[in-house]
């Protein structure tokens, strides 16, 4: 006789399973952003005091999990109950600890589980899990073995499981198979739909730590209105459009009912993989830097006077890397023992703050200030995608003349032709040999406000470059513009500075280049980096989790490229881009920083984020079927473009091959209900302020899907790497990439002019970022430029079992092989002495788009996602 268990007949057959999980420990994003009793965020030092010692013993944890503390119930993918949903099996409890289970990662535990099974149950396609322990744990995976007529089934979980008795919520996980909605096994379809409904939530209430809800909100949490330090709400208005962020639902401020109170940042629970990962240490290093280190450092400089607040000369700047700054004896005891900070603070008894030597001065110490290196860094530096072809002369502006007057450039042909090697301006324009780095329109509308800040004195800059016969660039002229004293509507007051190699004119030229770089540094950090990668990607991550099931092929394609993005963006809102945060402290626009990025977002175009479209739009490439990648570059030795086009093509080829496995026709795209809901939500909710723009793909064709997914992957991986991991290698030497300007170029007859004549180094240092702000800048970009030890790079996955589709796995392997081949090509180009822009005078090979990397500050590597 068979006996009935849980509605299923048990004929004595068993399915063996293995559960891999990790116990909770102190490295938890939500714990690290907890609120104290007075509403103040607890310091990272308090929470991380024992960070290097994992809380509890794994042996004790293994004992706690065994027994009847964790139950699982299989769900059939082939047999339905009376309601049409897959049959649910009887509960099976986690049993024996398997300490020698192969492939276990750090802090992972494996357990045996055995399921009763009957042929009438069919093939499992999902399972429920309940946690009856007192604390949450992180479920890594479940493996089912020897399923009759089927073999092995993998479930990749990577999810937090809360106490069932407390929250009364079953958690469901699906097999790693891939199904379009219409092809989903009927018994799993309702489960698929219900899980998406859970992830979407209902749009109300304050998000709690255990929630897994993805919803949208505007950036209404950057300021502190109740503390007298408000910021504009970004998003939801014509004046301040912005991408959306994850909704938190925190209490509103008393002063402004539309703004949320600063405080703990909500991250959907499964966005936090927080277990002793190297990337966690890096992220929490930033948090500790903001909350603990910088206030102590500021006090040490300005109160204890451990060092002067100004650099004395260039050698004094270099001492940051060669000896460092002596700190008070109790300094290190007051900060968190986070490994990311140990790179900066020596604790060998000397208590010294010492930075690693930036790559830009590792080989050639003084070549950073040459004109050739200044020009090279606009195409091979950390911000290589603003520079464009000059197509009209004089350069004009798109600013409203009724508000800002005539913004047409005052640079003359005669000024340019001094250094064009006998080529006229018209000839150079015709031959595509003139280029411009133009920050006039981005900065001028804000200059009056920026220059009213206590220490800021800034210009809006235009720089014109000439392409020499040897393929390198040289600057011809810099235009420096500031508002008319009678009002912005009267237009700019401009001066043009020309290259010079000796005397006071050479110092003025050096200062002019510094003002250009200050514009470039601010634009890079706020627009090229934060806005164009971090901020614009978050809505895609939200929509993907809300509308695409984990069973969906496009979810499986894109999910790795969102890893930790919502997490790091939440941290940025708390410590980097918030009012008074690190960005406002150390970059030119100050309190207007993020507001400026909103103005630039008005002109953001999704389709232009594809590298070929970007290069064509900037006039730096033309379509040519006979050229590599179908594009002919105007500057053949343009490292970012040359390497980037290879990466772009590899991404697009992989996406095309993958998409073709599931969508044979355009009609299949149009009939995919989840896919269409996903794209509709990306446009209408995630980027709601730009939803009516005509350039949005309609996602009605295979080509639309391939191009859109390629742009998402490119932006999250290669584009972010190109603008992020060179920050410290180039900007760690503040002389090379200053972030602040504190005075205008001195005029003859003033004490400042006389000082400039007498001591050009002092004049330069009094113009750019002062010491404390330099330490702020260097501390954060040193951390941001690092790779974690557990980084997952483009062409890699965190598990080989991400899909059961062998054709997809084979295509992905080809993608990885192609990226390895591209690495070899990059190495070969960097060994070619004729390609002078790849090294420049500083002898720094361009490797930012070299796919693989080791841990640390490497100036190379393309992670899958924006994870730092």
Buried (B, 14 or more C-beta within 10 A) or exposed (E): EEEEEBEBBBEEEEBEBBBBBBBBBBBBBBBBBBEEEEEEBBBBBEBBEEBEEBEBEBEEBBEBBBEEBBBBBBBBBBBBEEEEBBBBBBBBBBBEBBEEBEEBEEBBBBBBBEBBBBEEBBBBBBBBBBBBBEEBBBBBBBBBEEBEEEEEBBBBBBBBBBBBEEBEBEBBBBBBBBBBBEEBBEBBBBBBBEBBEBBBBEEEEEBEBBBBBBBBBBBBBBBBBBEEBBBBBBBBEEEBBBBBBBBBBBEBBEEBEEBBBBBBBBBBBBBBBBBBBBBBBBBBBBBBBBBBBBEBBBEBBEEEEBBEEEBEEBEBBBBBBEEBBBBBEEBBEEBBBBBBBEBBBBEEEEBBBBBBBBBBBBEBEEBBBBBBBBBBBBBBBBBBBBBBBBEEBBBBBEBEEEEBBEBBBBBEEEBBBEBBEEBEBEEBBEEBBBBBBBBBBBBBBBBBBBBEBEEBBBBBBBBBBBBBEEBBBBBBBBBBBBBBEEEBEEBBBBBBBBBBEEEBEEBBBBBBBBBBBBBBBBBBBBBBBBBBBBBBBBBBBBBBBBBBBBBBBBBBBBBBBBBBBBBBBBBBBBBBBBBBBBBBBBBBBBBBBBBBBBBBBEEBEBBBBBBBBBBBBBBBBEEEEEEEBEBBBBBEBBBBBBBBBBBBBBBBBBBBBBBEEBBEEBEBBBBBEBBBBBBBBBBEBBBBBBEEEEEBBEBBBBEBBBBBBBBBBBBBBBBBBBBBBBBBBBBBBBBBBBBBBBBBBBEEEEEBBEBBBEBBBBBBBBBBBBBBBBBBBBBBBBBBBBBBBBBBBBBBBBEEBBBBBEEBBEBBEBBBEBBEEBBEEBEEBBEEEEBBBBBBBBEBBBBBBBBBBEEBBBBBBBBBBBBB
